[in-house]
Amino acid sequence: MSDVSTDPVMRVTEPARLATKMVRVLARVDRARARRGLPAAQVLVQAPGFEFASGERSRRFHAASVSKSMTATLAFGLAERGDLDLDAPITRLLPEADWRGLFVRDGHDHAAQVTTRHLLTHTSGAADYFGGRVTGGPSFSRLLETEPDRLWTPADLLAFSRDRQRPVARVGARFSYSDTGYVLLARVVEETGGHPLGVQLHERIFRPAGMADSCLLFHTLPGGAASTAPNPAADLDIAPVFLARNELSRSRSLSCDWGGGGVVTTVDDLARFWSAWSAGRLGGEASRAAMAQTTHRFRPGIRYGAGLMRLHYDGFSPFLRGLPRAVGHLGVTGAHAFTVPELGIRLVLNFHATSEMVRSFRAHIELVRMLATELRA
């Protein structure tokens, strides 16, 4: 388990020089983003003897699918406490209204074959409401564009997949990324944990990690109080978030993420999450090892485990061979939250837009190369 828990021994010896290099990189990136009407990237880089921040450090932003690591950590925590059997059928864990119709193939409902572990690893065969194909009518992304003030409940998200999509594979047959699966996973967390998802996030993730500025949007507020405002996205002054050309930071449609991406947070809080996770304050070694068993290919250079990604930088380019393999998660809006525990590195980025994933990765790689070079000098 050394790849996720080893104490770092190397330190940055010339932090001022490294910070100057990073300033130049981000200045170039932000000039290009400004020409497209996008705000400066939010960036935090931490390593032994070094910290660098750029952009609006304290401003909250929509973490998108970075939140999946937190939902997964909750599920593994419940398993550690004996409250959840990860290999039990979800039909024993959830009301029929949750799973009914989501796993029907060839006229048969295969929900009884689906386990929580399948949901964690995106191997249940469930469709993906957020980005998957539909059998008719507008896509989910189109609905977000045309109905920005619609409030989505977890039941609505499951109903979209049930009514307008089909399973993409047999249960356990292959990896297929599924936001629908993570809605079901969050419902498993609620049913077995005995409290709403937002309450469990605050009690078992945010408070132990010191994430005082984080919340589950439309469900809780920073600190843990229930959210009762008609539009908390506006009240929290969330940083701009663009889905295609649509800026949705003040839109009720951001309620569409929930268990698969509904956390609002800051760059510092995400760094605190991975620091606490790596140190074992949010789960035991066996759980972290299970999350980090990245046996599935998500994209070239990105492997997937159970709510956790591992970056194989040489999968992006052979010239990147030798860089350390970070673990963490991405969000579709160019949000990154990764750690290299054995080097004490934490890297958090928010590029605010679905169109910025490539640019965000270029910056990510450049920052990691600089940092790894300094640590190994």
Protein Blocks (a to p, Z undefined) as FASTA:
>chain_A
ZZmmpccfbdcfblmlmmmmmmmmmmmmmmmmmmnopacdddddddehiacdedjfklcc
dekjmlmmmmmmmmmmmmmnopacfkbcfklmpcfklmgoplggehiafklmpcfklmmn
opnopacfklmccfedjdfklmmmmmmmbccdfklmmmmmmmmpccfbdehkaccddfkl
mmmmmmmmmmmnopafklmmmmmmmmmnopakbccehkacehiiacfbfblmlmnopacd
dehjbccklgfklmmnmmnomaccdfklmmmmmmmmmnopnbcfklmmmmmmcfbcfbgh
iacfehpacddfklmpmklgoiacdeddddfkopacdddfknopacdddehiaklmmmmm
mmmmmmmmmmmmmmmZZ
